[in-house]
Amino acid sequence: MKINPLNNSAINPYKRQQAKVEQAEAQKQKTTDKLEISNQAKELLGNGRIQAERREKVDQLKSEVENGTYKADPKKTAEDLLKFFRS
């Protein structure tokens, strides 16, 4: 009479499949996304002059709206809307 060892793979036929799934999950966790910003983009982000000018313009527009002195140009608004929707 022959006795087979207890660690026979036929006892649990899904063991190999489970090992493959676990290995795939481990591999998936190892990969990560990486973001690189070019030097030119860093220079543009670091340019505080543009941000300062934008902030000044926004503050000026806010004060005009609050005071009731802001006048919108309807023709310019319509032209810009057409440009936006046509492109």
C-alpha positions in Angstrom: 0.0 0.0 0.0 1.3 3.4 -1.0 0.6 6.6 1.1 0.8 9.9 -0.7 2.3 12.9 1.1 -0.2 15.3 2.8 0.9 18.3 0.9 -0.4 17.0 -2.4 -1.6 19.8 -4.7 -4.7 17.8 -5.5 -6.1 18.4 -2.0 -6.6 22.1 -2.8 -6.9 22.6 -6.5 -7.4 26.3 -6.1 -4.1 26.9 -4.2 -2.2 27.7 -7.4 -4.8 30.1 -8.6 -4.9 31.8 -5.2 -1.1 32.1 -5.3 -1.3 33.8 -8.7 -3.9 36.2 -7.5 -1.9 37.1 -4.5 1.2 37.6 -6.6 -0.6 39.8 -9.0 -1.9 41.9 -6.1 1.6 42.3 -4.7 2.9 43.3 -8.1 0.0 45.8 -8.4 0.9 47.4 -5.1 4.5 47.8 -6.1 3.7 50.0 -9.1 3.2 53.7 -8.4 2.3 56.7 -10.5 4.9 59.4 -10.9 4.5 63.0 -11.8 7.3 65.1 -13.2 7.0 68.9 -13.8 9.3 70.3 -16.4 11.7 73.2 -15.6 9.8 75.5 -17.8 6.5 74.8 -15.9 8.3 75.3 -12.6 9.5 78.7 -13.9 6.0 79.6 -14.9 4.6 78.6 -11.5 7.3 80.5 -9.7 6.6 83.7 -11.6 4.9 85.8 -8.9 4.6 88.8 -11.2 1.8 87.3 -13.2 -0.1 86.2 -10.1 0.3 89.6 -8.5 -1.1 91.3 -11.6 -4.0 88.9 -11.7 -4.7 89.5 -8.0 -4.7 93.3 -8.5 -7.1 93.0 -11.5 -9.4 90.7 -9.5 -9.4 93.1 -6.5 -10.1 96.1 -8.8 -13.1 94.2 -10.4 -14.4 93.2 -6.9 -14.3 96.8 -5.7 -16.0 98.1 -8.9 -18.8 95.5 -8.5 -19.3 96.3 -4.9 -19.4 100.0 -5.6 -21.8 99.5 -8.5 -19.4 101.2 -11.0 -18.6 98.1 -13.0 -19.9 98.3 -16.6 -19.7 95.2 -18.8 -19.3 95.6 -22.5 -22.0 93.4 -24.1 -20.4 93.4 -27.5 -17.0 92.2 -26.1 -18.9 89.6 -24.0 -20.8 88.3 -27.0 -17.6 88.1 -29.1 -15.8 86.2 -26.4 -18.7 83.7 -26.0 -18.7 83.1 -29.8 -14.9 82.5 -29.8 -15.3 80.1 -26.9 -18.1 78.0 -28.4 -16.7 78.0 -31.9 -13.3 76.6 -30.9 
